[in-house]
Amino acid sequence: MVEYKTNFNTSRQRKFGTKKAWLRKKGLRQWDDDISKIIADKRQAFNKYISIKKEEDQIDYRKKRAIAKREVRN
C-alpha cells in the first residue's frame, strides 16, 4: 500500500507539477500612518459593537473591516 501511494504521488507530481509555498503568500509591503488610522477606526468600531450590540454598529464594523482588509492587501 505504501509503495502504491509513493508511486501515485510521484507520477502525479511529474504530470501536474508542484507549487512552491512562497508563491501563495502575500505580505504587507509598507505599514504607514494611513493604515494605522484605518486599523484604529476598525478596532474602535469593533469595541463599540461588542459593548452595545446594535445592528447599526455591526454594519459599521463590517464596513470598516472591509476597508481595512482592502487597504492592507494593496
PQR file with spaces between the fields and no chain letter, atoms N, CA, C, O and H, PARSE charges and radii, in Angstrom:
ATOM       1  N    MET     1       0.823   -1.194    0.000 -0.4000 1.5000
ATOM       2  CA   MET     1       0.000    0.000    0.000 -0.0000 2.0000
ATOM       3  C    MET     1       0.870    1.262    0.000  0.5500 1.7000
ATOM       4  O    MET     1       0.563    2.222   -0.707 -0.5500 1.4000
ATOM       5  N    VAL     2       1.944    1.269    0.781 -0.4000 1.5000
ATOM       6  CA   VAL     2       2.828    2.425    0.850 -0.0000 2.0000
ATOM       7  C    VAL     2       3.515    2.636   -0.498  0.5500 1.7000
ATOM       8  O    VAL     2       3.690    3.767   -0.949 -0.5500 1.4000
ATOM       9  H    VAL     2       2.194    0.489    1.355  0.4000 1.0000
ATOM      10  N    GLU     3       3.898    1.535   -1.129 -0.4000 1.5000
ATOM      11  CA   GLU     3       4.566    1.625   -2.433 -0.0000 2.0000
ATOM      12  C    GLU     3       3.623    2.218   -3.488  0.5500 1.7000
ATOM      13  O    GLU     3       4.044    3.030   -4.311 -0.5500 1.4000
ATOM      14  H    GLU     3       3.755    0.615   -0.763  0.4000 1.0000
ATOM      15  N    TYR     4       2.354    1.813   -3.460 -0.4000 1.5000
ATOM      16  CA   TYR     4       1.372    2.356   -4.392 -0.0000 2.0000
ATOM      17  C    TYR     4       1.201    3.858   -4.185  0.5500 1.7000
ATOM      18  O    TYR     4       1.148    4.623   -5.147 -0.5500 1.4000
ATOM      19  H    TYR     4       2.012    1.153   -2.790  0.4000 1.0000
ATOM      20  N    LYS     5       1.116    4.270   -2.928 -0.4000 1.5000
ATOM      21  CA   LYS     5       0.934    5.684   -2.620 -0.0000 2.0000
ATOM      22  C    LYS     5       2.141    6.503   -3.082  0.5500 1.7000
ATOM      23  O    LYS     5       1.981    7.595   -3.626 -0.5500 1.4000
ATOM      24  H    LYS     5       1.159    3.649   -2.146  0.4000 1.0000
ATOM      25  N    THR     6       3.321    5.986   -2.870 -0.4000 1.5000
ATOM      26  CA   THR     6       4.534    6.674   -3.299 -0.0000 2.0000
ATOM      27  C    THR     6       4.578    6.795   -4.814  0.5500 1.7000
ATOM      28  O    THR     6       4.901    7.858   -5.345 -0.5500 1.4000
ATOM      29  H    THR     6       3.451    5.098   -2.428  0.4000 1.0000
ATOM      30  N    ASN     7       4.257    5.713   -5.510 -0.4000 1.5000
ATOM      31  CA   ASN     7       4.251    5.739   -6.975 -0.0000 2.0000
ATOM      32  C    ASN     7       3.197    6.707   -7.497  0.5500 1.7000
ATOM      33  O    ASN     7       3.440    7.439   -8.457 -0.5500 1.4000
ATOM      34  H    ASN     7       3.995    4.850   -5.078  0.4000 1.0000
ATOM      35  N    PHE     8       2.027    6.709   -6.864 -0.4000 1.5000
ATOM      36  CA   PHE     8       0.950    7.595   -7.295 -0.0000 2.0000
ATOM      37  C    PHE     8       1.359    9.057   -7.120  0.5500 1.7000
ATOM      38  O    PHE     8       1.171    9.873   -8.022 -0.5500 1.4000
ATOM      39  H    PHE     8       1.830    6.114   -6.085  0.4000 1.0000
ATOM      40  N    ASN     9       1.914    9.378   -5.963 -0.4000 1.5000
ATOM      41  CA   ASN     9       2.328   10.765   -5.707 -0.0000 2.0000
ATOM      42  C    ASN     9       3.440   11.197   -6.651  0.5500 1.7000
ATOM      43  O    ASN     9       3.448   12.334   -7.124 -0.5500 1.4000
ATOM      44  H    ASN     9       2.067    8.715   -5.230  0.4000 1.0000
ATOM      45  N    THR    10       4.367   10.310   -6.924 -0.4000 1.5000
ATOM      46  CA   THR    10       5.476   10.639   -7.815 -0.0000 2.0000
ATOM      47  C    THR    10       4.969   10.905   -9.226  0.5500 1.7000
ATOM      48  O    THR    10       5.375   11.875   -9.867 -0.5500 1.4000
ATOM      49  H    THR    10       4.361    9.387   -6.540  0.4000 1.0000
ATOM      50  N    SER    11       4.082   10.042   -9.705 -0.4000 1.5000
ATOM      51  CA   SER    11       3.562   10.239  -11.066 -0.0000 2.0000
ATOM      52  C    SER    11       2.685   11.485  -11.146  0.5500 1.7000
ATOM      53  O    SER    11       2.691   12.189  -12.155 -0.5500 1.4000
ATOM      54  H    SER    11       3.753    9.254   -9.184  0.4000 1.0000
ATOM      55  N    ARG    12       1.940   11.753  -10.093 -0.4000 1.5000
ATOM      56  CA   ARG    12       1.099   12.956  -10.070 -0.0000 2.0000
ATOM      57  C    ARG    12       1.970   14.205  -10.100  0.5500 1.7000
ATOM      58  O    ARG    12       1.642   15.167  -10.795 -0.5500 1.4000
ATOM      59  H    ARG    12       1.935   11.182   -9.272  0.4000 1.0000
ATOM      60  N    GLN    13       3.071   14.208   -9.362 -0.4000 1.5000
ATOM      61  CA   GLN    13       3.968   15.358   -9.353 -0.0000 2.0000
ATOM      62  C    GLN    13       4.625   15.552  -10.713  0.5500 1.7000
ATOM      63  O    GLN    13       4.820   16.687  -11.148 -0.5500 1.4000
ATOM      64  H    GLN    13       3.338   13.427   -8.798  0.4000 1.0000
ATOM      65  N    ARG    14       4.964   14.474  -11.377 -0.4000 1.5000
ATOM      66  CA   ARG    14       5.561   14.592  -12.712 -0.0000 2.0000
ATOM      67  C    ARG    14       4.563   15.152  -13.721  0.5500 1.7000
ATOM      68  O    ARG    14       4.914   15.976  -14.566 -0.5500 1.4000
ATOM      69  H    ARG    14       4.806   13.552  -11.023  0.4000 1.0000
ATOM      70  N    LYS    15       3.328   14.699  -13.622 -0.4000 1.5000
ATOM      71  CA   LYS    15       2.326   15.114  -14.595 -0.0000 2.0000
ATOM      72  C    LYS    15       1.839   16.549  -14.364  0.5500 1.7000
ATOM      73  O    LYS    15       1.760   17.335  -15.307 -0.5500 1.4000
ATOM      74  H    LYS    15       3.043   14.030  -12.935  0.4000 1.0000
ATOM      75  N    PHE    16       1.518   16.886  -13.127 -0.4000 1.5000
ATOM      76  CA   PHE    16       0.906   18.181  -12.833 -0.0000 2.0000
ATOM      77  C    PHE    16       1.878   19.200  -12.254  0.5500 1.7000
ATOM      78  O    PHE    16       1.594   20.398  -12.287 -0.5500 1.4000
ATOM      79  H    PHE    16       1.582   16.247  -12.361  0.4000 1.0000
ATOM      80  N    GLY    17       2.987   18.770  -11.738 -0.4000 1.5000
ATOM      81  CA   GLY    17       3.932   19.703  -11.127 -0.0000 2.0000
ATOM      82  C    GLY    17       3.546   20.023   -9.696  0.5500 1.7000
ATOM      83  O    GLY    17       2.564   19.497   -9.172 -0.5500 1.4000
ATOM      84  H    GLY    17       3.218   17.797  -11.712  0.4000 1.0000
ATOM      85  N    THR    18       4.321   20.884   -9.075 -0.4000 1.5000
ATOM      86  CA   THR    18       4.057   21.275   -7.693 -0.0000 2.0000
ATOM      87  C    THR    18       4.125   22.792   -7.582  0.5500 1.7000
ATOM      88  O    THR    18       4.743   23.465   -8.407 -0.5500 1.4000
ATOM      89  H    THR    18       5.119   21.312   -9.501  0.4000 1.0000
ATOM      90  N    LYS    19       3.483   23.311   -6.554 -0.4000 1.5000
ATOM      91  CA   LYS    19       3.542   24.737   -6.261 -0.0000 2.0000
ATOM      92  C    LYS    19       4.497   24.962   -5.108  0.5500 1.7000
ATOM      93  O    LYS    19       4.613   24.127   -4.212 -0.5500 1.4000
ATOM      94  H    LYS    19       2.981   22.764   -5.884  0.4000 1.0000
ATOM      95  N    LYS    20       5.159   26.062   -5.135 -0.4000 1.5000
ATOM      96  CA   LYS    20       6.009   26.423   -4.018 -0.0000 2.0000
ATOM      97  C    LYS    20       5.209   27.289   -3.061  0.5500 1.7000
ATOM      98  O    LYS    20       4.437   28.145   -3.493 -0.5500 1.4000
ATOM      99  H    LYS    20       5.065   26.741   -5.864  0.4000 1.0000
ATOM     100  N    ALA    21       5.384   27.077   -1.793 -0.4000 1.5000
ATOM     101  CA   ALA    21       4.588   27.749   -0.776 -0.0000 2.0000
ATOM     102  C    ALA    21       4.791   29.259   -0.798  0.5500 1.7000
ATOM     103  O    ALA    21       3.852   30.007   -0.525 -0.5500 1.4000
ATOM     104  H    ALA    21       6.011   26.382   -1.442  0.4000 1.0000
ATOM     105  N    TRP    22       5.988   29.716   -1.117 -0.4000 1.5000
ATOM     106  CA   TRP    22       6.234   31.155   -1.062 -0.0000 2.0000
ATOM     107  C    TRP    22       5.515   31.919   -2.154  0.5500 1.7000
ATOM     108  O    TRP    22       5.397   33.141   -2.060 -0.5500 1.4000
ATOM     109  H    TRP    22       6.750   29.109   -1.339  0.4000 1.0000
ATOM     110  N    LEU    23       5.032   31.253   -3.181 -0.4000 1.5000
ATOM     111  CA   LEU    23       4.298   31.929   -4.241 -0.0000 2.0000
ATOM     112  C    LEU    23       2.905   32.353   -3.780  0.5500 1.7000
ATOM     113  O    LEU    23       2.348   33.313   -4.311 -0.5500 1.4000
ATOM     114  H    LEU    23       5.128   30.260   -3.257  0.4000 1.0000
ATOM     115  N    ARG    24       2.344   31.660   -2.813 -0.4000 1.5000
ATOM     116  CA   ARG    24       0.989   31.940   -2.364 -0.0000 2.0000
ATOM     117  C    ARG    24       0.929   33.014   -1.291  0.5500 1.7000
ATOM     118  O    ARG    24      -0.131   33.601   -1.075 -0.5500 1.4000
ATOM     119  H    ARG    24       2.797   30.879   -2.381  0.4000 1.0000
ATOM     120  N    LYS    25       2.013   33.280   -0.630 -0.4000 1.5000
ATOM     121  CA   LYS    25       1.986   34.216    0.489 -0.0000 2.0000
ATOM     122  C    LYS    25       2.131   35.651    0.000  0.5500 1.7000
ATOM     123  O    LYS    25       3.021   35.974   -0.787 -0.5500 1.4000
ATOM     124  H    LYS    25       2.874   32.803   -0.806  0.4000 1.0000
ATOM     125  N    LYS    26       1.239   36.497    0.481 -0.4000 1.5000
ATOM     126  CA   LYS    26       1.340   37.922    0.198 -0.0000 2.0000
ATOM     127  C    LYS    26       1.481   38.641    1.529  0.5500 1.7000
ATOM     128  O    LYS    26       0.665   38.454    2.432 -0.5500 1.4000
ATOM     129  H    LYS    26       0.516   36.235    1.120  0.4000 1.0000
ATOM     130  N    GLY    27       2.481   39.435    1.645 -0.4000 1.5000
ATOM     131  CA   GLY    27       2.691   40.154    2.884 -0.0000 2.0000
ATOM     132  C    GLY    27       2.396   41.634    2.710  0.5500 1.7000
ATOM     133  O    GLY    27       2.214   42.126    1.596 -0.5500 1.4000
ATOM     134  H    GLY    27       3.143   39.587    0.912  0.4000 1.0000
ATOM     135  N    LEU    28       2.355   42.305    3.797 -0.4000 1.5000
ATOM     136  CA   LEU    28       2.146   43.744    3.779 -0.0000 2.0000
ATOM     137  C    LEU    28       3.437   44.410    3.323  0.5500 1.7000
ATOM     138  O    LEU    28       4.504   44.174    3.891 -0.5500 1.4000
ATOM     139  H    LEU    28       2.503   41.905    4.702  0.4000 1.0000
ATOM     140  N    ARG    29       3.332   45.236    2.302 -0.4000 1.5000
ATOM     141  CA   ARG    29       4.541   45.854    1.757 -0.0000 2.0000
ATOM     142  C    ARG    29       5.044   46.996    2.636  0.5500 1.7000
ATOM     143  O    ARG    29       6.241   47.100    2.906 -0.5500 1.4000
ATOM     144  H    ARG    29       2.465   45.427    1.841  0.4000 1.0000
ATOM     145  N    GLN    30       4.126   47.847    3.078 -0.4000 1.5000
ATOM     146  CA   GLN    30       4.551   49.005    3.871 -0.0000 2.0000
ATOM     147  C    GLN    30       3.444   49.378    4.854  0.5500 1.7000
ATOM     148  O    GLN    30       2.280   49.504    4.475 -0.5500 1.4000
ATOM     149  H    GLN    30       3.154   47.762    2.858  0.4000 1.0000
ATOM     150  N    TRP    31       3.814   49.549    6.093 -0.4000 1.5000
ATOM     151  CA   TRP    31       2.870   49.961    7.131 -0.0000 2.0000
ATOM     152  C    TRP    31       3.082   51.448    7.362  0.5500 1.7000
ATOM     153  O    TRP    31       4.164   51.878    7.762 -0.5500 1.4000
ATOM     154  H    TRP    31       4.759   49.447    6.401  0.4000 1.0000
ATOM     155  N    ASP    32       2.023   52.238    7.102 -0.4000 1.5000
ATOM     156  CA   ASP    32       2.169   53.676    7.266 -0.0000 2.0000
ATOM     157  C    ASP    32       1.077   54.222    8.182  0.5500 1.7000
ATOM     158  O    ASP    32       0.287   53.465    8.746 -0.5500 1.4000
ATOM     159  H    ASP    32       1.144   51.888    6.777  0.4000 1.0000
ATOM     160  N    ASP    33       1.044   55.532    8.319 -0.4000 1.5000
ATOM     161  CA   ASP    33       0.095   56.172    9.231 -0.0000 2.0000
ATOM     162  C    ASP    33      -1.349   55.989    8.780  0.5500 1.7000
ATOM     163  O    ASP    33      -2.247   55.874    9.614 -0.5500 1.4000
ATOM     164  H    ASP    33       1.685   56.148    7.861  0.4000 1.0000
ATOM     165  N    ASP    34      -1.583   55.962    7.460 -0.4000 1.5000
ATOM     166  CA   ASP    34      -2.948   55.763    6.965 -0.0000 2.0000
ATOM     167  C    ASP    34      -3.494   54.409    7.391  0.5500 1.7000
ATOM     168  O    ASP    34      -4.636   54.306    7.840 -0.5500 1.4000
ATOM     169  H    ASP    34      -0.854   56.056    6.783  0.4000 1.0000
ATOM     170  N    ILE    35      -2.682   53.377    7.250 -0.4000 1.5000
ATOM     171  CA   ILE    35      -3.123   52.039    7.642 -0.0000 2.0000
ATOM     172  C    ILE    35      -3.326   51.974    9.154  0.5500 1.7000
ATOM     173  O    ILE    35      -4.269   51.337    9.624 -0.5500 1.4000
ATOM     174  H    ILE    35      -1.754   53.461    6.885  0.4000 1.0000
ATOM     175  N    SER    36      -2.464   52.614    9.907 -0.4000 1.5000
ATOM     176  CA   SER    36      -2.623   52.633   11.362 -0.0000 2.0000
ATOM     177  C    SER    36      -3.936   53.289   11.764  0.5500 1.7000
ATOM     178  O    SER    36      -4.619   52.813   12.671 -0.5500 1.4000
ATOM     179  H    SER    36      -1.698   53.131    9.526  0.4000 1.0000
ATOM     180  N    LYS    37      -4.293   54.387   11.087 -0.4000 1.5000
ATOM     181  CA   LYS    37      -5.553   55.071   11.388 -0.0000 2.0000
ATOM     182  C    LYS    37      -6.754   54.197   11.023  0.5500 1.7000
ATOM     183  O    LYS    37      -7.728   54.126   11.773 -0.5500 1.4000
ATOM     184  H    LYS    37      -3.739   54.773   10.350  0.4000 1.0000
ATOM     185  N    ILE    38      -6.677   53.541    9.880 -0.4000 1.5000
ATOM     186  CA   ILE    38      -7.778   52.667    9.445 -0.0000 2.0000
ATOM     187  C    ILE    38      -7.962   51.516   10.427  0.5500 1.7000
ATOM     188  O    ILE    38      -9.091   51.175   10.777 -0.5500 1.4000
ATOM     189  H    ILE    38      -5.886   53.599    9.271  0.4000 1.0000
ATOM     190  N    ILE    39      -6.861   50.915   10.873 -0.4000 1.5000
ATOM     191  CA   ILE    39      -6.939   49.814   11.836 -0.0000 2.0000
ATOM     192  C    ILE    39      -7.484   50.300   13.176  0.5500 1.7000
ATOM     193  O    ILE    39      -8.262   49.597   13.821 -0.5500 1.4000
ATOM     194  H    ILE    39      -5.943   51.192   10.588  0.4000 1.0000
ATOM     195  N    ALA    40      -7.084   51.488   13.596 -0.4000 1.5000
ATOM     196  CA   ALA    40      -7.595   52.045   14.851 -0.0000 2.0000
ATOM     197  C    ALA    40      -9.098   52.304   14.759  0.5500 1.7000
ATOM     198  O    ALA    40      -9.826   52.043   15.717 -0.5500 1.4000
ATOM     199  H    ALA    40      -6.452   52.059   13.073  0.4000 1.0000
ATOM     200  N    ASP    41      -9.574   52.817   13.610 -0.4000 1.5000
ATOM     201  CA   ASP    41     -11.007   53.039   13.416 -0.0000 2.0000
ATOM     202  C    ASP    41     -11.770   51.725   13.459  0.5500 1.7000
ATOM     203  O    ASP    41     -12.845   51.637   14.052 -0.5500 1.4000
ATOM     204  H    ASP    41      -8.982   53.028   12.832  0.4000 1.0000
ATOM     205  N    LYS    42     -11.203   50.702   12.825 -0.4000 1.5000
ATOM     206  CA   LYS    42     -11.844   49.381   12.819 -0.0000 2.0000
ATOM     207  C    LYS    42     -11.916   48.823   14.238  0.5500 1.7000
ATOM     208  O    LYS    42     -12.941   48.272   14.640 -0.5500 1.4000
ATOM     209  H    LYS    42     -10.329   50.773   12.343  0.4000 1.0000
ATOM     210  N    ARG    43     -10.841   48.962   14.988 -0.4000 1.5000
ATOM     211  CA   ARG    43     -10.807   48.450   16.359 -0.0000 2.0000
ATOM     212  C    ARG    43     -11.819   49.181   17.232  0.5500 1.7000
ATOM     213  O    ARG    43     -12.480   48.574   18.075 -0.5500 1.4000
ATOM     214  H    ARG    43     -10.008   49.409   14.662  0.4000 1.0000
ATOM     215  N    GLN    44     -11.933   50.488   17.023 -0.4000 1.5000
ATOM     216  CA   GLN    44     -12.898   51.274   17.796 -0.0000 2.0000
ATOM     217  C    GLN    44     -14.329   50.859   17.448  0.5500 1.7000
ATOM     218  O    GLN    44     -15.177   50.746   18.333 -0.5500 1.4000
ATOM     219  H    GLN    44     -11.397   50.981   16.338  0.4000 1.0000
ATOM     220  N    ALA    45     -14.596   50.633   16.168 -0.4000 1.5000
ATOM     221  CA   ALA    45     -15.929   50.190   15.751 -0.0000 2.0000
ATOM     222  C    ALA    45     -16.247   48.814   16.322  0.5500 1.7000
ATOM     223  O    ALA    45     -17.385   48.548   16.709 -0.5500 1.4000
ATOM     224  H    ALA    45     -13.908   50.725   15.448  0.4000 1.0000
ATOM     225  N    PHE    46     -15.241   47.936   16.375 -0.4000 1.5000
ATOM     226  CA   PHE    46     -15.448   46.603   16.935 -0.0000 2.0000
ATOM     227  C    PHE    46     -15.779   46.684   18.417  0.5500 1.7000
ATOM     228  O    PHE    46     -16.707   46.022   18.883 -0.5500 1.4000
ATOM     229  H    PHE    46     -14.317   48.152   16.061  0.4000 1.0000
ATOM     230  N    ASN    47     -15.027   47.491   19.164 -0.4000 1.5000
ATOM     231  CA   ASN    47     -15.291   47.627   20.597 -0.0000 2.0000
ATOM     232  C    ASN    47     -16.667   48.210   20.866  0.5500 1.7000
ATOM     233  O    ASN    47     -17.338   47.811   21.818 -0.5500 1.4000
ATOM     234  H    ASN    47     -14.273   48.029   18.786  0.4000 1.0000
ATOM     235  N    LYS    48     -17.091   49.149   20.038 -0.4000 1.5000
ATOM     236  CA   LYS    48     -18.427   49.725   20.179 -0.0000 2.0000
ATOM     237  C    LYS    48     -19.494   48.673   19.894  0.5500 1.7000
ATOM     238  O    LYS    48     -20.498   48.598   20.603 -0.5500 1.4000
ATOM     239  H    LYS    48     -16.546   49.473   19.265  0.4000 1.0000
ATOM     240  N    TYR    49     -19.282   47.864   18.863 -0.4000 1.5000
ATOM     241  CA   TYR    49     -20.237   46.817   18.518 -0.0000 2.0000
ATOM     242  C    TYR    49     -20.327   45.778   19.634  0.5500 1.7000
ATOM     243  O    TYR    49     -21.423   45.340   19.982 -0.5500 1.4000
ATOM     244  H    TYR    49     -18.467   47.926   18.288  0.4000 1.0000
ATOM     245  N    ILE    50     -19.205   45.388   20.188 -0.4000 1.5000
ATOM     246  CA   ILE    50     -19.198   44.373   21.240 -0.0000 2.0000
ATOM     247  C    ILE    50     -19.887   44.876   22.504  0.5500 1.7000
ATOM     248  O    ILE    50     -20.590   44.119   23.172 -0.5500 1.4000
ATOM     249  H    ILE    50     -18.314   45.745   19.905  0.4000 1.0000
ATOM     250  N    SER    51     -19.689   46.143   22.832 -0.4000 1.5000
ATOM     251  CA   SER    51     -20.261   46.658   24.074 -0.0000 2.0000
ATOM     252  C    SER    51     -21.760   46.935   23.960  0.5500 1.7000
ATOM     253  O    SER    51     -22.500   46.709   24.918 -0.5500 1.4000
ATOM     254  H    SER    51     -19.118   46.759   22.289  0.4000 1.0000
ATOM     255  N    ILE    52     -22.218   47.417   22.808 -0.4000 1.5000
ATOM     256  CA   ILE    52     -23.623   47.816   22.681 -0.0000 2.0000
ATOM     257  C    ILE    52     -24.461   46.759   21.960  0.5500 1.7000
ATOM     258  O    ILE    52     -25.623   46.551   22.308 -0.5500 1.4000
ATOM     259  H    ILE    52     -21.618   47.600   22.029  0.4000 1.0000
ATOM     260  N    LYS    53     -23.887   46.094   20.965 -0.4000 1.5000
ATOM     261  CA   LYS    53     -24.532   45.031   20.180 -0.0000 2.0000
ATOM     262  C    LYS    53     -25.774   45.518   19.436  0.5500 1.7000
ATOM     263  O    LYS    53     -26.811   44.856   19.448 -0.5500 1.4000
ATOM     264  H    LYS    53     -22.943   46.262   20.682  0.4000 1.0000
ATOM     265  N    LYS    54     -25.663   46.667   18.795 -0.4000 1.5000
ATOM     266  CA   LYS    54     -26.724   47.149   17.922 -0.0000 2.0000
ATOM     267  C    LYS    54     -26.406   46.742   16.497  0.5500 1.7000
ATOM     268  O    LYS    54     -25.244   46.550   16.137 -0.5500 1.4000
ATOM     269  H    LYS    54     -24.820   47.205   18.785  0.4000 1.0000
ATOM     270  N    GLU    55     -27.442   46.612   15.695 -0.4000 1.5000
ATOM     271  CA   GLU    55     -27.255   46.196   14.305 -0.0000 2.0000
ATOM     272  C    GLU    55     -26.508   47.263   13.504  0.5500 1.7000
ATOM     273  O    GLU    55     -25.705   46.935   12.631 -0.5500 1.4000
ATOM     274  H    GLU    55     -28.386   46.767   15.987  0.4000 1.0000
ATOM     275  N    GLU    56     -26.773   48.545   13.802 -0.4000 1.5000
ATOM     276  CA   GLU    56     -26.078   49.618   13.090 -0.0000 2.0000
ATOM     277  C    GLU    56     -24.578   49.581   13.367  0.5500 1.7000
ATOM     278  O    GLU    56     -23.767   49.843   12.478 -0.5500 1.4000
ATOM     279  H    GLU    56     -27.425   48.811   14.511  0.4000 1.0000
ATOM     280  N    ASP    57     -24.219   49.254   14.598 -0.4000 1.5000
ATOM     281  CA   ASP    57     -22.799   49.160   14.953 -0.0000 2.0000
ATOM     282  C    ASP    57     -22.132   47.979   14.257  0.5500 1.7000
ATOM     283  O    ASP    57     -20.966   48.054   13.870 -0.5500 1.4000
ATOM     284  H    ASP    57     -24.878   49.041   15.320  0.4000 1.0000
ATOM     285  N    GLN    58     -22.881   46.887   14.101 -0.4000 1.5000
ATOM     286  CA   GLN    58     -22.333   45.733   13.404 -0.0000 2.0000
ATOM     287  C    GLN    58     -22.087   46.060   11.930  0.5500 1.7000
ATOM     288  O    GLN    58     -21.054   45.686   11.374 -0.5500 1.4000
ATOM     289  H    GLN    58     -23.828   46.826   14.415  0.4000 1.0000
ATOM     290  N    ILE    59     -23.023   46.750   11.306 -0.4000 1.5000
ATOM     291  CA   ILE    59     -22.870   47.140    9.903 -0.0000 2.0000
ATOM     292  C    ILE    59     -21.679   48.082    9.740  0.5500 1.7000
ATOM     293  O    ILE    59     -20.892   47.945    8.803 -0.5500 1.4000
ATOM     294  H    ILE    59     -23.862   47.054   11.758  0.4000 1.0000
ATOM     295  N    ASP    60     -21.555   49.040   10.664 -0.4000 1.5000
ATOM     296  CA   ASP    60     -20.423   49.972   10.632 -0.0000 2.0000
ATOM     297  C    ASP    60     -19.102   49.228   10.782  0.5500 1.7000
ATOM     298  O    ASP    60     -18.137   49.522   10.075 -0.5500 1.4000
ATOM     299  H    ASP    60     -22.194   49.151   11.425  0.4000 1.0000
ATOM     300  N    TYR    61     -19.057   48.257   11.708 -0.4000 1.5000
ATOM     301  CA   TYR    61     -17.837   47.479   11.903 -0.0000 2.0000
ATOM     302  C    TYR    61     -17.500   46.677   10.654  0.5500 1.7000
ATOM     303  O    TYR    61     -16.339   46.630   10.250 -0.5500 1.4000
ATOM     304  H    TYR    61     -19.840   48.019   12.282  0.4000 1.0000
ATOM     305  N    ARG    62     -18.487   46.051   10.041 -0.4000 1.5000
ATOM     306  CA   ARG    62     -18.222   45.258    8.835 -0.0000 2.0000
ATOM     307  C    ARG    62     -17.693   46.117    7.688  0.5500 1.7000
ATOM     308  O    ARG    62     -16.815   45.688    6.939 -0.5500 1.4000
ATOM     309  H    ARG    62     -19.430   46.090   10.370  0.4000 1.0000
ATOM     310  N    LYS    63     -18.229   47.328    7.553 -0.4000 1.5000
ATOM     311  CA   LYS    63     -17.727   48.235    6.511 -0.0000 2.0000
ATOM     312  C    LYS    63     -16.279   48.613    6.775  0.5500 1.7000
ATOM     313  O    LYS    63     -15.453   48.601    5.862 -0.5500 1.4000
ATOM     314  H    LYS    63     -18.942   47.677    8.161  0.4000 1.0000
ATOM     315  N    LYS    64     -15.973   48.950    8.019 -0.4000 1.5000
ATOM     316  CA   LYS    64     -14.598   49.339    8.354 -0.0000 2.0000
ATOM     317  C    LYS    64     -13.643   48.156    8.260  0.5500 1.7000
ATOM     318  O    LYS    64     -12.473   48.328    7.920 -0.5500 1.4000
ATOM     319  H    LYS    64     -16.644   48.960    8.760  0.4000 1.0000
ATOM     320  N    ARG    65     -14.133   46.962    8.558 -0.4000 1.5000
ATOM     321  CA   ARG    65     -13.295   45.769    8.416 -0.0000 2.0000
ATOM     322  C    ARG    65     -12.967   45.512    6.956  0.5500 1.7000
ATOM     323  O    ARG    65     -11.837   45.151    6.626 -0.5500 1.4000
ATOM     324  H    ARG    65     -15.084   46.822    8.834  0.4000 1.0000
ATOM     325  N    ALA    66     -13.954   45.698    6.071 -0.4000 1.5000
ATOM     326  CA   ALA    66     -13.719   45.517    4.640 -0.0000 2.0000
ATOM     327  C    ALA    66     -12.714   46.544    4.112  0.5500 1.7000
ATOM     328  O    ALA    66     -11.837   46.213    3.315 -0.5500 1.4000
ATOM     329  H    ALA    66     -14.872   45.992    6.339  0.4000 1.0000
ATOM     330  N    ILE    67     -12.850   47.774    4.560 -0.4000 1.5000
ATOM     331  CA   ILE    67     -11.912   48.828    4.149 -0.0000 2.0000
ATOM     332  C    ILE    67     -10.496   48.487    4.624  0.5500 1.7000
ATOM     333  O    ILE    67      -9.529   48.646    3.879 -0.5500 1.4000
ATOM     334  H    ILE    67     -13.563   48.043    5.208  0.4000 1.0000
ATOM     335  N    ALA    68     -10.385   48.019    5.870 -0.4000 1.5000
ATOM     336  CA   ALA    68      -9.074   47.684    6.409 -0.0000 2.0000
ATOM     337  C    ALA    68      -8.450   46.529    5.639  0.5500 1.7000
ATOM     338  O    ALA    68      -7.258   46.567    5.335 -0.5500 1.4000
ATOM     339  H    ALA    68     -11.171   47.890    6.475  0.4000 1.0000
ATOM     340  N    LYS    69      -9.228   45.508    5.320 -0.4000 1.5000
ATOM     341  CA   LYS    69      -8.686   44.380    4.549 -0.0000 2.0000
ATOM     342  C    LYS    69      -8.209   44.833    3.183  0.5500 1.7000
ATOM     343  O    LYS    69      -7.143   44.430    2.719 -0.5500 1.4000
ATOM     344  H    LYS    69     -10.197   45.476    5.567  0.4000 1.0000
ATOM     345  N    ARG    70      -9.007   45.675    2.542 -0.4000 1.5000
ATOM     346  CA   ARG    70      -8.664   46.165    1.213 -0.0000 2.0000
ATOM     347  C    ARG    70      -7.357   46.960    1.242  0.5500 1.7000
ATOM     348  O    ARG    70      -6.502   46.789    0.373 -0.5500 1.4000
ATOM     349  H    ARG    70      -9.874   46.002    2.919  0.4000 1.0000
ATOM     350  N    GLU    71      -7.207   47.823    2.239 -0.4000 1.5000
ATOM     351  CA   GLU    71      -6.015   48.664    2.322 -0.0000 2.0000
ATOM     352  C    GLU    71      -4.757   47.856    2.670  0.5500 1.7000
ATOM     353  O    GLU    71      -3.677   48.113    2.138 -0.5500 1.4000
ATOM     354  H    GLU    71      -7.901   47.962    2.945  0.4000 1.0000
ATOM     355  N    VAL    72      -4.909   46.896    3.554 -0.4000 1.5000
ATOM     356  CA   VAL    72      -3.752   46.096    3.964 -0.0000 2.0000
ATOM     357  C    VAL    72      -3.289   45.209    2.813  0.5500 1.7000
ATOM     358  O    VAL    72      -2.086   45.004    2.645 -0.5500 1.4000
ATOM     359  H    VAL    72      -5.786   46.687    3.987  0.4000 1.0000
ATOM     360  N    ARG    73      -4.202   44.686    2.031 -0.4000 1.5000
ATOM     361  CA   ARG    73      -3.849   43.808    0.926 -0.0000 2.0000
ATOM     362  C    ARG    73      -3.203   44.539   -0.235  0.5500 1.7000
ATOM     363  O    ARG    73      -2.433   43.943   -0.988 -0.5500 1.4000
ATOM     364  H    ARG    73      -5.179   44.851    2.167  0.4000 1.0000
ATOM     365  N    ASN    74      -3.501   45.818   -0.391 -0.4000 1.5000
ATOM     366  CA   ASN    74      -2.937   46.564   -1.524 -0.0000 2.0000
ATOM     367  C    ASN    74      -1.612   47.120   -1.235  0.5500 1.7000
ATOM     368  O    ASN    74      -1.015   47.772   -2.092 -0.5500 1.4000
ATOM     369  H    ASN    74      -4.125   46.302    0.221  0.4000 1.0000
